[in-house]
Amino acid sequence: MSKTVIYEVEVMFGDCDPAGIVFFPNFSKWMDASSLNFFVKCGVQPWRELVKTTGIIGTPLLEINTQFKRPATYGERLQIHTSVTEWREKVFLHRHVVMRGDDLLCEGTEVRAFVVRLPGDEVRMKSIPVPEFIKTLCS
């Protein structure tokens, strides 16, 4: 099992729909930000630095599943609890639990891969085995 890192967001008026509740894609935006925050808080260099030493350019999203439990509105502070639930050969599963204090608002899982650029191609990328040093930092 990995560490759990908490990323906090303040819901702004612009994050909400006309009914005053958070527009659902914003939960995905916050989970994505929490994914990067997880690695940084575990001691992994930001992608712009890691690319210089390992070639890793990031962890693109391959699959997402989200379950909404309760709404949120502007002015509230939410906490996204992020952990890795499974390390596979070339992908990992991120779990995000979105809380407002003690209230569970949303749960999400993401499947992501560590990727590098294809040699000689600035556009295409390929997945690589999950680096052991990253697993160690996140455990």
PANU-145444 format. One line per 10 residues: number of its first residue (from 1); their letters; for each residue x, z, y of N, C-alpha, C, CB. Coordinates in Angstrom, 1 decimal, always signed. Each point is the difference from the previous one (the first is absolute). Glycine has a CB too. Example, Ala and Ser with C-alpha at 12.3 -4.5 7.8 and 13.67 -1.06 7.14 Angstrom:
<gukols>
1) as) +13.2:+7.8:-5.7:-0.9:+0.0:+1.2:+0.9:+0.0:+1.2:-1.9:+1.2:-1.2; +1.5:-1.9:+2.3:+0.9:+0.0:+1.1:-0.8:+0.8:+1.1:+1.2:-2.2:-0.6 .
</gukols>
This chain:
<gukols>
1) msktviyeve) +0.8:+0.0:-1.2:-0.8:+0.0:+1.2:+0.9:+0.0:+1.2:-1.9:+1.2:-1.2; +1.4:-1.8:+2.3:+0.8:-0.1:+1.2:-0.4:+1.1:+1.0:+0.2:-2.5:-0.3; +0.5:+2.6:+1.4:-0.4:+0.8:+1.1:-1.3:-0.5:+0.6:+2.5:+0.5:+0.5; -3.1:+0.4:+0.2:-1.2:-0.4:+0.8:+0.4:+0.2:+1.5:-1.7:+0.7:-1.9; +1.4:-1.7:+2.6:+0.4:-0.1:+1.5:-1.3:-0.1:+0.7:+2.3:-1.0:-0.4; -2.5:+1.7:+1.5:-1.2:-0.1:+0.8:+0.3:-0.7:+1.3:-0.8:+2.2:-1.0; +0.0:-3.2:+1.3:+0.0:-0.8:+1.2:-1.3:+0.3:+0.8:+1.5:-1.9:-1.1; -1.4:+2.2:+2.3:-1.2:+0.4:+0.8:-0.3:-1.1:+1.0:+0.5:+2.4:-0.3; -1.8:-2.7:+0.5:-0.4:-0.9:+1.0:-1.2:+0.6:+0.8:+0.7:-1.9:-1.5; -0.7:+1.5:+2.8:-1.2:+0.4:+0.8:-0.9:-1.2:+0.1:+1.4:+1.7:+1.3 .
11) vmfgdcdpag) -2.6:-1.6:-1.6:-1.0:-1.1:+0.0:-0.3:-0.2:+1.5:-1.0:+0.5:-2.3; +1.2:-1.8:+2.7:-0.3:-0.4:+1.4:-1.4:-0.7:+0.0:+2.5:-0.2:+0.5; -3.0:+0.1:+0.7:-1.3:-0.7:+0.2:+0.0:-1.4:-0.6:-0.4:+1.4:+2.1; +1.5:-2.1:-1.9:+0.1:-1.4:-0.4:+0.1:-0.1:-1.5:+1.1:-0.5:+2.1; -0.9:+1.6:-2.8:+0.1:-0.1:-1.5:-1.4:+0.0:-0.6:+2.2:+1.2:+0.1; -3.2:-1.0:+0.7:-1.4:+0.2:-0.5:-0.9:-1.2:+0.2:+0.3:+2.4:+0.5; -1.3:-2.5:-1.3:-1.0:-1.1:+0.2:-1.0:+0.5:+1.0:+0.4:-0.9:-2.4; -1.4:+0.0:+2.7:-1.0:+0.4:+1.0:-0.8:+1.3:-0.3:-0.2:-2.4:+0.5; +0.2:+2.7:-1.8:-0.7:+1.3:-0.4:+0.8:+1.2:+0.2:-1.3:-1.3:-1.6; +2.6:+1.1:+2.0:+0.9:+1.1:+0.3:+0.7:+0.5:-1.2:-1.5:+0.6:+1.8 .
21) ivffpnfskw) +1.5:-1.3:-2.9:+0.7:+0.4:-1.2:+1.2:-0.9:-0.2:-2.1:+0.9:-1.0; +3.2:-0.4:+0.4:+1.2:-0.8:-0.2:-0.4:-1.3:-0.8:+1.5:+2.1:+0.0; -1.1:-3.2:+0.6:-0.1:-1.3:-0.6:+0.9:+0.0:-1.3:-0.6:-1.2:+2.2; +0.0:+0.9:-3.3:+0.7:+0.2:-1.3:+1.4:-0.6:-0.1:-2.2:+0.0:-1.0; +2.6:-1.2:+1.6:+1.3:-0.5:-0.1:+1.1:+0.9:+0.6:-1.0:-2.3:+0.0; +0.6:+3.2:+0.9:+0.9:+0.9:+0.6:+0.6:+1.0:-1.0:-1.2:-0.2:+2.2; +0.4:+0.5:-3.2:+0.6:+0.9:-1.1:+1.1:-0.7:-0.7:-2.2:+1.1:-0.3; +2.1:-2.4:+0.1:+1.1:-0.7:-0.6:+1.2:-0.1:+0.9:-1.7:-1.4:-1.3; +1.5:+1.2:+2.6:+1.1:+0.0:+0.9:+0.7:+1.3:+0.0:-1.3:-1.6:+1.5; +0.6:+2.7:-1.5:+0.6:+1.3:+0.0:+0.7:+0.3:-1.4:-1.7:+0.8:+1.6 .
31) mdasslnffv) +1.2:-1.2:-2.7:+0.6:+0.1:-1.3:+1.3:-0.8:+0.0:-2.2:+0.4:-1.1; +2.2:-1.6:+1.7:+1.2:-0.8:+0.0:+1.1:+0.7:+0.8:-1.4:-2.1:-0.2; +1.0:+2.6:+1.4:+1.0:+0.8:+0.8:+0.5:+1.2:-0.7:-1.1:-0.8:+2.0; +0.2:+1.5:-2.8:+0.4:+1.1:-0.7:+1.0:-0.3:-1.2:-2.2:+1.1:+0.6; +2.0:-2.3:-1.1:+0.9:-0.5:-1.1:+1.4:-0.1:+0.5:-1.9:-1.3:-1.0; +2.1:+0.7:+2.1:+1.4:-0.1:+0.6:+0.5:+1.4:+0.4:-0.5:-2.3:+0.9; -0.4:+3.1:-0.3:+0.4:+1.4:+0.4:+0.5:+0.8:-1.2:-1.7:-0.1:+1.9; +1.0:-0.1:-3.0:+0.4:+0.7:-1.3:+1.4:-0.2:-0.3:-2.3:-0.3:-0.8; +2.8:-0.9:+0.8:+1.4:-0.3:-0.3:+0.9:+0.5:+1.0:-0.7:-2.0:-1.2; +0.4:+1.9:+2.5:+0.9:+0.5:+1.0:+0.1:+1.5:-0.1:-0.7:-1.9:+1.5 .
41) kcgvqpwrel) -0.4:+2.6:-1.7:+0.0:+1.5:-0.1:+0.8:+0.4:-1.3:-2.2:+0.1:+1.3; +2.2:-0.9:-2.3:+0.8:+0.3:-1.2:+1.5:-0.3:+0.1:-2.1:-0.5:-1.3; +2.5:-0.1:+2.4:+1.4:-0.3:+0.3:+0.4:-1.4:-0.2:+0.4:+2.3:-0.7; -1.3:-3.2:+0.4:+0.3:-1.4:-0.2:+0.2:-0.6:+1.4:-1.3:-0.2:-2.2; +2.3:-0.6:+2.5:+0.2:-0.6:+1.3:-1.2:-0.9:+0.3:+2.5:+0.1:-0.3; -2.8:-0.3:+1.6:-1.0:-1.0:+0.4:+0.4:-1.4:-0.6:-0.6:+1.4:+2.1; -0.4:-2.2:-2.3:+0.2:-1.3:-0.6:+1.1:-0.8:+0.8:-2.4:+0.0:-0.9; +2.3:+0.0:+2.2:+1.0:-0.7:+0.8:+1.4:+0.4:-0.3:-1.8:-0.3:+1.8; +2.0:+1.5:-2.2:+1.4:+0.5:-0.3:+0.3:-0.3:-1.5:-0.2:+1.8:+1.8; -0.8:-1.5:-2.7:+0.2:-0.2:-1.4:+0.3:-1.4:-0.4:-1.6:+1.9:-0.4 .
51) vkttgiigtp) +1.1:-2.9:+1.2:+0.2:-1.4:-0.3:+1.5:-0.3:+0.1:-2.3:-0.6:+0.8; +3.0:+1.3:+0.2:+1.4:-0.2:+0.2:+0.9:+0.4:-1.2:-0.4:+0.3:+2.5; +0.0:+0.8:-3.2:+0.8:+0.5:-1.1:-0.5:-0.4:-1.4:+0.5:+1.9:+1.5; -1.7:-2.2:-1.6:-0.6:-0.3:-1.4:-0.7:-1.3:-0.1:-0.2:+2.4:-0.3; -0.1:-3.0:+1.5:-0.8:-1.2:+0.0:-1.5:+0.2:-0.1:+1.9:-1.1:-1.1; -2.3:+2.4:+0.9:-1.5:+0.3:-0.1:-0.6:-0.2:+1.4:+0.4:+1.6:-2.0; -1.5:-2.4:+2.0:-0.6:-0.3:+1.3:-1.3:+0.8:+0.1:+1.0:-2.2:+0.1; -1.5:+2.9:-1.1:-1.2:+0.8:+0.1:-0.7:+0.1:-1.3:-0.2:-0.6:+2.3; -1.0:+1.1:-2.2:-0.9:+0.2:-1.2:-1.4:-0.6:+0.3:+1.3:+2.1:-0.7; -1.4:-3.4:+0.5:-1.3:-0.7:+0.2:-1.1:+0.5:-0.9:+1.2:-2.0:+0.8 .
61) lleintqfkr) -2.4:+2.0:-0.3:-1.2:+0.4:-0.7:-0.4:-1.0:-1.0:-0.7:+1.4:+2.0; +0.5:-1.0:-3.3:-0.5:-1.0:-1.0:-1.4:+0.2:-0.4:+2.3:-0.1:-0.8; -2.8:+1.4:+0.9:-1.3:+0.3:-0.3:-0.4:+1.3:+0.7:+0.2:-1.1:-2.3; -1.5:+1.2:+2.6:-0.5:+1.2:+0.7:-1.4:+0.3:-0.5:+1.3:-0.5:+2.1; -1.6:+1.8:-2.2:-1.3:+0.5:-0.4:-0.3:+1.2:+0.8:+0.3:-0.8:-2.4; -1.4:+0.8:+3.1:-0.4:+1.1:+0.9:-1.4:+0.5:-0.3:+1.5:-1.0:+1.7; -1.7:+2.3:-1.7:-1.3:+0.7:-0.2:-0.2:+0.8:+1.3:+0.2:+0.0:-2.6; -1.3:-0.3:+3.2:-0.4:+0.8:+1.2:-1.0:+1.1:-0.4:+0.4:-2.1:+1.5; -0.2:+3.3:-1.0:-0.8:+1.1:-0.3:-0.8:+0.5:+1.2:+1.7:+0.6:-1.7; -1.1:-0.5:+2.9:-0.6:+0.5:+1.2:+0.5:-0.8:+1.2:-0.2:+2.3:-1.0 .
71) patygerlqi) -0.6:-2.4:+2.0:+0.4:-0.7:+1.2:+0.9:+0.8:+0.9:-2.1:-1.3:-0.1; +2.8:+0.7:+1.1:+0.8:+0.6:+1.0:-0.4:-0.6:+1.3:+1.9:+0.6:-1.6; -1.6:+0.0:+2.7:-0.3:-0.5:+1.3:+1.1:+0.3:+1.0:-2.4:+0.3:-0.4; +2.3:-0.9:+1.6:+1.1:+0.2:+1.0:+0.2:+1.4:+0.4:-0.4:-2.3:+0.8; +1.6:+2.6:-0.5:+0.4:+1.4:+0.4:+0.4:+0.9:-1.1:-1.6:-0.3:+1.8; +1.4:-0.2:-3.0:+0.4:+0.8:-1.2:+1.4:-0.2:-0.4:-2.4:+0.0:-0.8; +3.0:+0.9:+0.2:+1.4:-0.1:-0.6:-0.1:-0.1:-1.5:+1.1:+1.3:+2.0; -0.5:-2.3:-2.6:-0.1:-0.2:-1.4:+1.4:+0.1:-0.6:-2.0:-1.5:+0.2; +2.1:+2.0:-1.4:+1.2:+0.2:-0.7:+0.0:-0.9:-1.2:+0.3:+2.4:+0.8; +0.7:-3.3:-1.0:+0.1:-0.8:-1.2:+1.1:+0.5:-0.8:-0.8:-2.0:+1.2 .
81) htsvtewrek) +0.4:+2.5:-2.4:+1.0:+0.6:-1.0:+0.4:-1.1:-0.9:-1.1:+2.3:+0.1; +2.4:-2.7:-0.1:+0.4:-1.1:-0.8:+1.1:+0.4:-1.0:-0.5:-1.5:+2.0; +0.3:+1.0:-3.2:+1.0:+0.2:-1.1:+0.1:-1.2:-0.9:-0.5:+2.5:+0.1; +1.5:-2.5:-0.9:+0.1:-1.1:-1.0:-0.5:+0.6:-1.3:+2.0:-1.1:+1.2; -3.0:+0.5:-1.8:-0.5:+0.5:-1.3:+0.6:-0.6:-1.2:-2.1:+0.4:+1.2; +2.7:-1.6:-1.0:+0.7:-0.6:-1.1:+1.0:-1.0:+0.4:-2.1:+0.2:-1.3; +3.3:-0.1:+0.7:+1.1:-1.0:+0.2:+0.0:-0.9:-1.2:+1.4:+1.6:+1.5; -1.6:-2.9:-1.3:+0.2:-0.9:-1.0:+1.3:-0.8:+0.2:-2.6:-0.2:-0.3; +2.8:-0.8:-0.6:+1.3:-0.7:+0.1:+0.2:-0.6:+1.4:-0.1:-0.5:-2.5; -0.9:-0.3:+2.9:+0.1:-0.7:+1.3:-1.0:+0.3:+1.0:+1.0:-1.8:-1.2 .
91) vflhrhvvmr) -1.9:+2.7:+0.9:-1.1:+0.4:+1.0:-0.1:+1.6:-0.1:-1.2:-2.3:-0.2; +0.5:+2.8:+1.2:-0.4:+1.4:+0.0:-1.4:+0.1:+0.5:+2.5:+0.7:+0.3; -3.1:+0.5:-0.6:-1.4:+0.2:+0.4:+0.1:+1.2:+1.1:-1.0:-0.8:-2.3; +0.5:+0.4:+3.5:-0.1:+1.0:+1.0:-1.4:+0.6:+0.0:+1.8:-1.2:+1.4; -2.0:+2.5:-1.2:-1.3:+0.6:+0.1:-0.1:+0.6:+1.4:-0.1:+0.5:-2.5; -1.0:-0.8:+3.2:-0.3:+0.6:+1.3:-1.3:+0.7:-0.1:+1.3:-1.9:+1.1; -1.2:+3.2:-0.6:-1.2:+0.8:+0.1:-0.2:+0.3:+1.5:+0.3:+1.0:-2.3; -1.4:-1.5:+2.9:-0.2:+0.2:+1.4:-0.9:+1.2:+0.2:+0.2:-2.5:+0.4; +0.3:+3.5:+0.4:-0.7:+1.2:+0.2:-0.3:+0.2:+1.5:+1.0:+1.0:-2.1; -2.1:-0.2:+2.3:-0.2:+0.5:+1.4:-0.1:+1.5:-0.2:-1.2:-2.1:+0.9 .
101) gddllcegte) +2.4:+2.8:-0.8:+0.0:+1.4:-0.4:-0.2:+0.1:-1.5:-0.9:+0.7:+2.3; -0.2:+0.0:-2.7:-0.2:+0.2:-1.4:-1.0:-1.0:-0.6:+0.4:+2.4:+0.4; -0.9:-3.3:+0.5:-1.0:-1.0:-0.4:+0.7:-1.3:-0.5:-1.6:+0.9:+1.6; +1.3:-1.3:-2.8:+0.5:-1.3:-0.6:-0.8:-1.1:+0.6:+0.7:+1.1:-2.2; -0.1:-2.1:+2.8:-0.7:-1.1:+0.6:+0.2:-1.3:-0.8:+0.3:+1.1:+2.2; +0.9:-1.3:-2.7:+0.3:-1.3:-0.6:+1.1:+0.2:-1.0:-0.8:-1.2:+2.0; +0.8:+0.5:-3.1:+1.1:-0.1:-0.9:+0.4:-1.4:-0.3:-0.7:+2.1:-1.1; +2.0:-2.4:+1.1:+0.4:-1.4:-0.2:+1.2:+0.0:-0.9:-0.9:-0.7:+2.2; +1.0:-0.4:-2.9:+1.2:-0.3:-0.8:+0.5:-1.4:+0.3:-0.7:+1.5:-1.9; +2.0:-1.6:+1.9:+0.7:-1.3:+0.3:+1.0:-0.3:-1.1:-0.4:+0.3:+2.5 .
111) vrafvvrlpg) +0.5:-1.5:-2.8:+1.1:-0.5:-0.9:+0.9:-0.8:+1.0:-1.4:-0.1:-2.2; +2.7:+0.5:+2.2:+1.0:-0.6:+0.8:+1.2:-0.3:-0.8:-0.9:+1.2:+2.0; +1.7:-2.2:-1.4:+1.3:-0.3:-0.7:+1.1:+0.0:+1.1:-1.2:-1.4:-1.8; +2.4:+1.7:+1.3:+1.2:-0.1:+0.9:+0.4:-1.5:-0.1:+0.8:+2.4:-0.3; -0.5:-3.0:+1.5:+0.3:-1.4:+0.0:+1.3:-0.3:+0.8:-2.4:-0.6:-0.3; +3.0:-0.5:-0.1:+1.2:-0.6:+0.7:-0.3:-1.5:+0.3:+1.6:+1.7:-1.1; -0.9:-2.2:+2.0:-0.2:-1.5:+0.3:+0.7:-0.8:-1.1:+0.0:+0.4:+2.5; -0.6:-1.5:-2.8:+0.7:-0.9:-0.9:+1.2:-0.6:+0.6:-2.2:-0.6:-1.1; +3.3:+0.5:+0.4:+1.3:-0.5:+0.6:-0.3:-1.4:+0.7:+1.4:+1.4:-1.7; -0.9:-1.5:+2.9:-0.2:-1.3:+0.7:-1.3:-0.3:+0.5:+1.8:-0.7:-1.4 .
121) devrmksipv) -2.8:+1.6:+1.3:-1.4:-0.2:+0.4:-0.4:+1.1:+0.9:-0.5:-1.4:-2.1; +0.2:+1.2:+3.4:-0.4:+1.1:+0.9:-1.4:+0.3:-0.1:+1.8:-0.7:+1.5; -2.6:+0.0:-2.3:-1.4:+0.2:+0.0:-0.5:+0.7:-1.4:-0.3:-2.0:+1.5; +0.8:+1.4:-2.6:-0.4:+0.5:-1.3:+0.7:+1.3:-0.4:-0.5:-2.4:-0.6; -0.2:+3.2:-0.2:+0.6:+1.2:-0.5:-0.3:+0.2:-1.4:-0.2:+1.0:+2.3; +1.0:+0.0:-2.9:-0.3:+0.3:-1.5:+0.1:+1.5:-0.1:+0.9:-2.3:-0.8; -1.6:+2.8:-0.2:+0.0:+1.4:-0.3:+1.3:+0.3:-0.8:-2.5:+0.1:+0.0; +2.9:+1.2:+0.1:+1.2:+0.4:-0.7:-0.4:+1.3:-0.7:+1.6:-1.0:+1.7; -0.8:+1.4:-2.7:-0.3:+1.3:-0.6:+0.1:+1.1:+1.0:+1.0:-0.8:-2.2; -1.9:+1.8:+2.1:+0.0:+1.1:+0.9:+1.3:+0.7:+0.0:-2.5:+0.3:-0.3 .
131) pefiktlcs) +3.2:-0.2:+1.4:+1.3:+0.6:+0.0:+0.0:+1.5:-0.4:+0.6:-1.6:+1.8; +0.3:+2.0:-2.6:+0.1:+1.4:-0.5:+0.3:+1.0:+1.2:+0.8:-0.9:-2.2; +0.0:+0.5:+3.2:+0.3:+0.9:+1.0:-1.3:+0.3:+0.8:+2.3:-0.9:+0.1; -3.2:+0.0:+0.0:-1.3:+0.2:+0.7:-0.9:+0.9:-0.8:+0.2:-2.2:+1.1; -0.2:+2.0:-2.4:-0.8:+0.9:-0.8:+0.5:+1.5:+0.1:-0.4:-1.9:-1.6; +1.7:+2.0:+1.6:+0.6:+1.3:+0.2:-0.3:+0.7:+1.3:+1.9:-0.8:-1.5; -1.8:+0.0:+2.6:-0.3:+0.6:+1.3:-1.5:+0.4:+0.1:+1.8:-1.4:+1.0; -2.7:+0.7:-1.7:-1.4:+0.3:+0.1:-0.5:+1.0:-1.0:-0.2:-2.3:+0.9; +1.0:+2.7:-1.8:-0.4:+1.0:-1.0:+0.1:+1.4:+0.4:+0.7:-1.6:-1.7 .
</gukols>
